[in-house]
Amino acid sequence: MKITMASNKKPKPDFSKLGFGKYFTDHMMVMDYNDGEWGNIEIVPFDCMQMSPATNCLHYAQGIFEGAKAYKTPEGEITSFRLDENFARMNRSASRMCMPNFDVDKVMNGLVELLKFEKDWIPTNEGTSLYIRPTMIATDPMLGVHASHTYKFFIILSPVGAYYANGLKPTKILVEEKYVRASIGGTGEAKCMGNYAASLLASEIAISKGYDQVLWLDAAERKYAEEVGAMNMFFVIDDEVITPELVGSILPGITRKSAIELLRSEGYKVVERRISIDEIAKAYDEGRLKESFGTGTAAVVSPVGVIGYKGRDMIINNNEMGTITNELYTKLTDIQYGRRDDKFDWVIKIN
Ligand SMILES: *Cc1c(COP(=O)(O)O)cnc(C)c1O
């Protein structure tokens, strides 16, 4: 593996005031695709990339990404969480976007080297981590609307703060009845760039109305709950934990999958099925909607305190984190930070 050292290292930011995705480490991993094959992995200084203004991905969004995290244990060991799942999903996203698949072991080796190289950038304060952003973009400098012949794969790393800097505050979400995120047959189950640009307008409107995020409904009927921003959704009705099934328009979250496995192993009944917003509202009216939460790499588990629908706010569990949400958050983060026995074999040891 070719490694080019950065000539000068950046000063580290204040690890107690990181926020999300604002600072980047000194190096990144790159790999280029030409003539039908991926080239060698290189580690190079983190820097701006030069490209033609006609570069394919800048116009038609032929691009995909992933999100994962690395941690440093009190013993100084570097760990990560289910990265194999991230790279498998990235290859599925690539296939959907007409982009070439890559060798997972090869990229994993590159990432391991990069993480070892940048280990001083892994923050250790409670709730902090080193966010990993693998990205693949189409690089043909041509305006024709067709799959590119050349691609760039890169991984950048960003030390990030605790998602809940001021404790776990439940989020307020607004059911979106006009705009949709994804439809079956579309690109909703791929982590592709265009999905996020398309979601911004509804999100801005929800924020202007005092909500944090949007709860998307299915595109065909505006009836079934799908997901929120970059989080999968769970609803606790009576003693059942219900999460929308992966019908093709929902991103198959790795935290979602882990939450299902963990809750089942703790004896909870977890059901994957379509769930309509009217069923959720009815359960709320009958006092049977006990908890709701979202799952995703950034926040891990995010309690939902308010769901706004048809002009009224459904306030869940007194706008406080529920018991199951709390148990899941604690157990999942304890596994990720190495504070709890990893009986699922989810934690990857880097060094
Ligand atoms: C990334 C993402 C998620 C969460 O996936 P994780 O693998 O749990 O991080 C959920 N929904 C969308 C739209 C996403 O982009």
The ligand as an SDF file (V2000), in Angstrom:
LIG
                    3D

 15 15  0  0  0  0  0  0  0  0999 V2000
  -27.7850    5.6780    6.9230 C   0  0  0  0  0  0  0  0  0  0  0  0
  -29.2770    5.7420    7.0180 C   0  0  0  0  0  0  0  0  0  0  0  0
  -30.0080    5.0830    8.0130 C   0  0  0  0  0  0  0  0  0  0  0  0
  -29.3620    4.3760    9.1870 C   0  0  0  0  0  0  0  0  0  0  0  0
  -28.5410    3.3500    8.8060 O   0  0  0  0  0  0  0  0  0  0  0  0
  -27.4220    2.8310    9.8230 P   0  0  0  0  0  0  0  0  0  0  0  0
  -26.7500    1.7510    9.0680 O   0  0  0  0  0  0  0  0  0  0  0  0
  -28.1320    2.3410   11.0140 O   0  0  0  0  0  0  0  0  0  0  0  0
  -26.5520    3.9980   10.1100 O   0  0  0  0  0  0  0  0  0  0  0  0
  -31.3940    5.1290    7.9550 C   0  0  0  0  0  0  0  0  0  0  0  0
  -32.0290    5.7970    6.9730 N   0  0  0  0  0  0  0  0  0  0  0  0
  -31.3630    6.4640    6.0140 C   0  0  0  0  0  0  0  0  0  0  0  0
  -32.1210    7.1610    4.9800 C   0  0  0  0  0  0  0  0  0  0  0  0
  -29.9710    6.4580    6.0180 C   0  0  0  0  0  0  0  0  0  0  0  0
  -29.3120    7.1290    5.0800 O   0  0  0  0  0  0  0  0  0  0  0  0
  1  2  1  0
  2  3  1  0
  2 14  2  0
  3  4  1  0
  3 10  2  0
  4  5  1  0
  5  6  1  0
  6  7  2  0
  6  8  1  0
  6  9  1  0
 10 11  1  0
 11 12  2  0
 12 13  1  0
 12 14  1  0
 14 15  1  0
M  END
$$$$
